[in-house]
Amino acid sequence: MKTILQKALSILRAFLFLLPALTALLLYGILPHFPEFTEYVFSRGIFRLISVPLGMLSSLFPFSLTEVAAVAALPVLIWLIVRLVRKMKTAPSRARLAAKVGQAAGWVLSTAFLLYMVLHGLNFYRLPVSDLMGLDTSPKSAEYLQAVCIDLATKASAAREKVPKDGEGNVLSNGSNTDVLWNAGKGYEALENKYPFLWGAVKRGKPVHLSHWWSYTGITGMYFPFFAEANVNVDQPVFDIPATAAHELAHTRGFAREDECNFFACLACFHHPCADYQYSGYLMAYVYCANALYAYDQDLWLATREYCSDGMKADLKQRNDYWEQFEGQVQEISDSINNSFIEIQGDNDGVLSYDRVVELLLAYYEKEGLV
């Protein structure tokens, strides 16, 4: 009996590394059914206890820790493989060494999975933004959508007049990329009194130096939860950089769904004191709403174009021209991976969830009586 018990304990210890992953899977299966519990225990509790000091620490570095880790990953992996091969040649028992290495790798991956869920994944299951803000997301009329589009186009055109431009009227960056991204949190600061759940310790975005190559994936920004870091593609048109930074900062505040982060990016830019952020947010919101209106009624959409300045139209063309040069298999694979990842988190619409930001914008406009 003792021998059987010892064997059982030995097997249990051998697979103990699975415990963090199993815990994460258990949370993944249970928490979607209890959004209020997730909201107040995880998103406003455990997530903040870990991410706030982590974000404050990573914010001390002006460069992207995520980019450094990504660049260093390949040589480190090669070094580990070479070292393992050398040890395997001289090890008394290769099977025992392989088992130890497997357990160590298992602990790393299993723990990383649990940390990911706590630092980001579980935020998919918190209360929806419409509940937190008291927004009525019921369908609105096409005429109301058109009115919102006109207001957004008017405000975007007005904000564009205040941003720096070159001699040909092209939008210029309001300082260096670091300067622009340093101000990313100011829009959220303006919203925190009314919506305290938008408070966050991370106030800046991080520029990615390999942004041009990153554009081949079609990705404009990325939140890396292990550093609580908002990374921004700074090779994209300058007028899109502020809204991207605001989007990634929404993730640092405990929001995981892409449609909600796009919505918060718009709001943060609307309330930002700097014109470049205002223009970026209004332009982003107009594109979402105008695309939705175009799909419903092209005549109503065409009427909104009259409120877009020539400069605004030129910027939209510049954006299209920029991303066209990166179209190809890499971007298709990236979109497929991104879509699958979002669906795994419980968002069945995948990347199409980005378009649902329109519902939130219309509901916000209605609540605030903006049109």
C-alpha positions as CSV (number, residue, x, y, z in Angstrom):
1,M,0.0,0.0,0.0
2,K,2.8,2.4,0.9
3,T,4.5,1.7,-2.4
4,I,1.3,2.5,-4.3
5,L,0.8,5.7,-2.4
6,Q,4.4,6.8,-3.0
7,K,4.0,6.1,-6.7
8,A,0.8,8.1,-6.8
9,L,2.4,11.0,-5.0
10,S,5.4,10.8,-7.4
11,I,3.1,11.0,-10.4
12,L,1.2,13.9,-8.8
13,R,4.4,15.8,-8.2
14,A,5.4,15.2,-11.8
15,F,2.3,16.8,-13.2
16,L,1.9,19.5,-10.5
17,F,3.0,22.1,-13.1
18,L,-0.5,21.7,-14.7
19,L,-2.1,23.3,-11.6
20,P,-1.8,26.9,-12.7
21,A,-3.2,26.1,-16.2
22,L,-6.0,24.0,-14.8
23,T,-6.9,26.9,-12.5
24,A,-7.0,29.3,-15.5
25,L,-9.2,26.9,-17.4
26,L,-11.5,26.6,-14.4
27,L,-11.9,30.4,-14.2
28,Y,-12.4,30.5,-18.0
29,G,-15.3,28.1,-17.7
30,I,-17.0,29.6,-14.7
31,L,-16.5,33.4,-14.7
32,P,-18.4,34.1,-18.0
33,H,-21.6,33.1,-16.1
34,F,-20.9,35.6,-13.2
35,P,-20.0,39.0,-14.8
36,E,-20.7,41.0,-11.6
37,F,-18.4,38.8,-9.6
38,T,-15.8,39.1,-12.3
39,E,-16.2,42.9,-12.4
40,Y,-15.7,43.6,-8.7
41,V,-13.4,40.7,-7.6
42,F,-11.1,40.4,-10.6
43,S,-11.3,43.4,-12.9
44,R,-11.5,46.0,-10.1
45,G,-9.7,43.8,-7.5
46,I,-7.1,41.2,-8.4
47,F,-6.3,42.7,-11.8
48,R,-5.6,46.1,-10.4
49,L,-3.6,44.8,-7.5
50,I,-1.2,43.3,-9.9
51,S,-1.3,45.5,-13.0
52,V,-1.1,48.9,-11.3
53,P,2.3,48.5,-9.8
54,L,3.4,46.5,-12.8
55,G,2.3,49.4,-15.1
56,M,3.9,52.0,-12.9
57,L,7.2,50.1,-13.1
58,S,7.1,49.5,-16.8
59,S,6.2,53.2,-17.4
60,L,9.5,54.2,-16.0
61,F,11.2,52.9,-19.2
62,P,10.8,55.2,-22.2
63,F,11.2,52.3,-24.7
64,S,9.0,49.3,-25.3
65,L,9.9,46.4,-23.0
66,T,7.6,44.2,-25.1
67,E,9.7,45.0,-28.2
68,V,12.9,44.3,-26.4
69,A,11.5,40.9,-25.2
70,A,10.3,40.0,-28.7
71,V,13.7,40.8,-30.3
72,A,15.6,39.0,-27.5
73,A,13.3,35.9,-27.6
74,L,14.8,34.2,-30.6
75,P,18.5,34.4,-29.6
76,V,17.6,33.4,-26.1
77,L,15.6,30.4,-27.4
78,I,18.5,29.4,-29.6
79,W,21.0,29.7,-26.7
80,L,18.7,27.5,-24.5
81,I,18.5,24.8,-27.2
82,V,22.2,24.8,-27.7
83,R,22.8,24.5,-24.0
84,L,20.3,21.7,-23.7
85,V,21.9,19.8,-26.5
86,R,25.3,20.0,-24.9
87,K,24.0,18.9,-21.5
88,M,22.2,16.0,-23.2
89,K,25.5,14.7,-24.5
90,T,27.1,14.5,-21.1
91,A,24.1,13.7,-18.9
92,P,24.1,10.3,-17.1
93,S,20.4,9.9,-17.9
94,R,19.1,11.7,-20.9
95,A,15.5,10.7,-20.1
96,R,15.7,12.2,-16.6
97,L,17.2,15.4,-17.9
98,A,14.5,15.6,-20.6
99,A,11.8,15.1,-17.9
100,K,13.3,17.9,-15.8
101,V,13.4,20.2,-18.7
102,G,9.9,19.3,-19.7
103,Q,8.6,20.0,-16.2
104,A,10.5,23.4,-16.1
105,A,9.0,24.4,-19.4
106,G,5.6,23.2,-18.2
107,W,5.8,25.4,-15.1
108,V,6.7,28.4,-17.2
109,L,3.9,28.0,-19.7
110,S,1.3,27.0,-17.2
111,T,2.1,29.9,-14.9
112,A,2.2,32.3,-17.9
113,F,-1.3,31.1,-18.9
114,L,-2.7,31.8,-15.5
115,L,-1.0,35.2,-15.3
116,Y,-2.4,36.1,-18.8
117,M,-5.9,35.2,-17.6
118,V,-5.6,37.3,-14.5
119,L,-3.9,40.3,-16.2
120,H,-6.1,40.3,-19.3
121,G,-8.2,37.3,-20.3
122,L,-10.7,37.4,-17.4
123,N,-11.5,41.1,-18.3
124,F,-13.5,39.7,-21.3
125,Y,-16.1,38.5,-18.8
126,R,-16.6,41.7,-16.7
127,L,-19.9,43.7,-17.0
128,P,-20.4,45.2,-20.4
129,V,-19.7,48.9,-20.8
130,S,-23.3,49.6,-21.6
131,D,-24.2,48.4,-18.1
132,L,-21.3,50.3,-16.5
133,M,-22.3,53.6,-18.2
134,G,-26.0,53.1,-18.3
135,L,-26.1,53.2,-22.1
136,D,-29.2,52.1,-24.2
137,T,-27.7,50.2,-27.1
138,S,-31.0,49.4,-28.7
139,P,-31.2,50.0,-32.5
140,K,-31.3,53.7,-33.5
141,S,-32.8,55.0,-36.7
142,A,-30.7,55.6,-39.8
143,E,-31.5,59.3,-39.6
144,Y,-30.1,59.4,-36.1
145,L,-26.9,57.7,-37.3
146,Q,-26.6,60.2,-40.1
147,A,-27.0,63.1,-37.5
148,V,-24.2,61.6,-35.5
149,C,-22.0,61.2,-38.6
150,I,-22.5,64.8,-39.5
151,D,-21.6,65.9,-36.0
152,L,-18.5,63.8,-36.0
153,A,-17.4,65.0,-39.4
154,T,-18.0,68.6,-38.4
155,K,-15.9,68.3,-35.2
156,A,-13.2,66.3,-36.9
157,S,-12.9,69.0,-39.6
158,A,-12.7,71.7,-37.0
159,A,-10.1,69.9,-34.9
160,R,-8.0,69.3,-37.9
161,E,-7.6,73.0,-38.4
162,K,-5.8,73.2,-35.0
163,V,-3.2,70.5,-35.6
164,P,0.3,71.1,-37.1
165,K,0.5,70.8,-40.9
166,D,3.2,71.0,-43.5
167,G,3.2,73.4,-46.5
168,E,1.0,71.0,-48.5
169,G,-1.6,70.7,-45.7
170,N,-0.6,67.3,-44.5
171,V,-1.0,66.6,-40.8
172,L,2.2,66.6,-38.9
173,S,3.0,65.0,-35.5
174,N,2.6,67.3,-32.6
175,G,6.1,66.7,-31.4
176,S,8.1,63.5,-31.4
177,N,6.4,60.1,-31.1
178,T,7.5,59.9,-27.5
179,D,6.0,63.3,-26.8
180,V,2.7,62.4,-28.4
181,L,2.4,59.1,-26.7
182,W,3.4,60.6,-23.3
183,N,0.1,62.6,-23.4
184,A,-2.1,59.5,-24.1
185,G,-3.6,59.4,-20.6
186,K,-4.9,62.9,-20.4
187,G,-8.2,62.1,-22.1
188,Y,-8.9,59.4,-19.5
189,E,-8.0,61.8,-16.7
190,A,-10.8,64.0,-18.0
191,L,-13.3,61.1,-17.7
192,E,-12.2,59.6,-14.4
193,N,-14.4,61.8,-12.2
194,K,-17.6,60.8,-14.0
195,Y,-16.5,57.2,-14.7
196,P,-14.1,56.2,-11.9
197,F,-13.6,52.7,-13.4
198,L,-11.5,54.4,-16.1
199,W,-8.8,55.3,-13.7
200,G,-5.4,53.7,-14.5
201,A,-1.8,54.0,-13.5
202,V,-0.5,53.8,-17.1
203,K,-0.5,57.3,-18.6
204,R,1.6,56.8,-21.7
205,G,1.9,54.6,-24.8
206,K,5.2,53.2,-26.0
207,P,6.5,53.6,-29.6
208,V,7.7,50.5,-31.3
209,H,10.9,51.0,-33.4
210,L,10.2,48.1,-35.7
211,S,6.8,49.6,-36.6
212,H,7.2,49.6,-40.3
213,W,7.8,45.8,-40.3
214,W,5.0,45.4,-37.8
215,S,2.6,47.0,-40.3
216,Y,2.8,43.9,-42.5
217,T,0.6,42.2,-39.9
218,G,-2.0,45.0,-40.2
219,I,-1.7,45.7,-36.4
220,T,-1.7,49.3,-35.2
221,G,-1.1,48.6,-31.5
222,M,-0.8,45.9,-28.9
223,Y,-1.3,45.6,-25.1
224,F,1.2,43.3,-23.5
225,P,-0.3,42.3,-20.2
226,F,2.9,40.8,-18.7
227,F,4.3,44.3,-18.7
228,A,1.0,46.2,-18.5
229,E,2.3,48.0,-21.5
230,A,0.5,49.9,-24.3
231,N,2.6,49.5,-27.5
232,V,1.8,51.6,-30.6
233,N,2.7,51.3,-34.2
234,V,4.2,54.7,-35.0
235,D,4.8,54.1,-38.7
236,Q,1.0,54.4,-39.4
237,P,-0.3,57.8,-40.4
238,V,0.4,60.3,-37.6
239,F,-3.3,61.2,-37.3
240,D,-4.1,57.6,-36.3
241,I,-1.4,57.3,-33.6
242,P,-3.3,59.2,-30.8
243,A,-6.5,57.1,-31.1
244,T,-4.4,53.9,-31.2
245,A,-2.6,54.9,-28.0
246,A,-5.9,55.7,-26.3
247,H,-7.3,52.3,-27.4
248,E,-4.3,50.4,-25.9
249,L,-4.6,52.4,-22.7
250,A,-8.2,51.2,-22.3
251,H,-6.7,47.7,-22.1
252,T,-4.4,48.8,-19.2
253,R,-7.6,49.9,-17.4
254,G,-9.0,46.4,-17.4
255,F,-11.0,46.3,-20.6
256,A,-10.4,43.4,-23.0
257,R,-13.1,43.6,-25.6
258,E,-11.9,45.4,-28.7
259,D,-15.2,47.2,-29.4
260,E,-15.3,48.6,-25.9
261,C,-11.6,49.7,-26.2
262,N,-12.3,51.5,-29.5
263,F,-15.3,53.2,-27.9
264,F,-13.2,54.4,-24.9
265,A,-10.5,55.5,-27.3
266,C,-13.0,57.8,-29.0
267,L,-14.3,59.1,-25.7
268,A,-10.8,59.7,-24.3
269,C,-9.8,61.6,-27.5
270,F,-13.0,63.6,-27.5
271,H,-12.2,64.9,-24.0
272,H,-8.4,65.2,-24.5
273,P,-7.0,68.8,-24.2
274,C,-4.8,68.4,-27.3
275,A,-6.2,68.9,-30.8
276,D,-4.2,66.0,-32.3
277,Y,-6.0,63.6,-30.0
278,Q,-9.4,65.2,-30.6
279,Y,-8.9,65.0,-34.4
280,S,-7.8,61.4,-34.2
281,G,-10.7,60.4,-32.0
282,Y,-13.4,62.2,-34.1
283,L,-11.9,60.8,-37.3
284,M,-11.9,57.3,-35.9
285,A,-15.5,57.6,-34.7
286,Y,-16.7,59.1,-38.0
287,V,-15.2,56.2,-40.0
288,Y,-16.9,53.6,-37.9
289,C,-20.3,55.4,-38.0
290,A,-20.0,56.3,-41.7
291,N,-19.2,52.8,-42.7
292,A,-22.2,51.5,-40.8
293,L,-24.4,54.2,-42.5
294,Y,-22.9,53.4,-45.9
295,A,-23.9,49.7,-45.5
296,Y,-27.5,50.8,-44.7
297,D,-28.2,53.7,-47.0
298,Q,-25.6,55.2,-49.4
299,D,-27.6,58.3,-50.1
300,L,-27.7,59.2,-46.4
301,W,-24.0,58.5,-46.2
302,L,-23.2,60.7,-49.2
303,A,-24.9,63.6,-47.5
304,T,-22.5,63.3,-44.5
305,R,-19.4,63.7,-46.8
306,E,-20.3,67.3,-47.4
307,Y,-19.3,68.0,-43.8
308,C,-15.9,66.4,-44.2
309,S,-13.2,69.0,-45.0
310,D,-10.9,68.4,-48.0
311,G,-8.1,67.8,-45.6
312,M,-10.1,65.1,-43.7
313,K,-10.8,63.4,-47.0
314,A,-7.2,63.5,-48.0
315,D,-6.2,61.9,-44.7
316,L,-8.7,59.0,-45.2
317,K,-7.1,58.5,-48.7
318,Q,-3.6,58.6,-47.1
319,R,-4.6,55.9,-44.6
320,N,-6.0,53.6,-47.3
321,D,-2.8,54.1,-49.4
322,Y,-0.6,53.4,-46.5
323,W,-2.2,50.1,-45.6
324,E,-2.6,48.9,-49.2
325,Q,1.2,48.6,-49.5
326,F,1.2,46.0,-46.7
327,E,-1.6,43.8,-48.0
328,G,-0.6,40.2,-48.5
329,Q,-0.3,36.7,-46.9
330,V,1.3,38.0,-43.7
331,Q,-1.6,40.3,-42.9
332,E,-4.1,37.6,-43.8
333,I,-2.4,35.1,-41.4
334,S,-2.3,37.8,-38.7
335,D,-6.0,38.6,-39.2
336,S,-6.8,34.9,-39.0
337,I,-4.9,34.5,-35.7
338,N,-6.4,37.6,-34.2
339,N,-9.9,36.5,-35.2
340,S,-9.4,33.0,-33.7
341,F,-7.9,34.5,-30.5
342,I,-10.9,36.8,-29.9
343,E,-13.4,34.0,-30.6
344,I,-11.6,31.8,-28.1
345,Q,-12.1,34.4,-25.4
346,G,-15.9,34.1,-25.9
347,D,-16.5,36.8,-28.5
348,N,-18.2,34.9,-31.3
349,D,-18.1,37.8,-33.7
350,G,-14.3,37.7,-33.8
351,V,-12.8,40.8,-35.5
352,L,-16.3,41.9,-36.5
353,S,-16.7,43.0,-32.8
354,Y,-14.7,46.1,-33.8
355,D,-17.8,47.4,-35.7
356,R,-20.0,47.2,-32.6
357,V,-18.4,50.4,-31.4
358,V,-21.1,52.2,-33.4
359,E,-23.8,51.0,-31.0
360,L,-21.9,52.4,-28.0
361,L,-21.2,55.7,-29.8
362,L,-24.9,56.1,-30.7
363,A,-26.0,55.2,-27.2
364,Y,-23.5,57.7,-25.7
365,Y,-24.6,60.5,-28.0
366,E,-28.2,59.8,-27.0
367,K,-27.5,59.7,-23.3
368,E,-25.4,63.0,-23.5
369,G,-27.9,64.7,-25.8
370,L,-25.1,65.6,-28.3
371,V,-27.3,65.7,-31.4
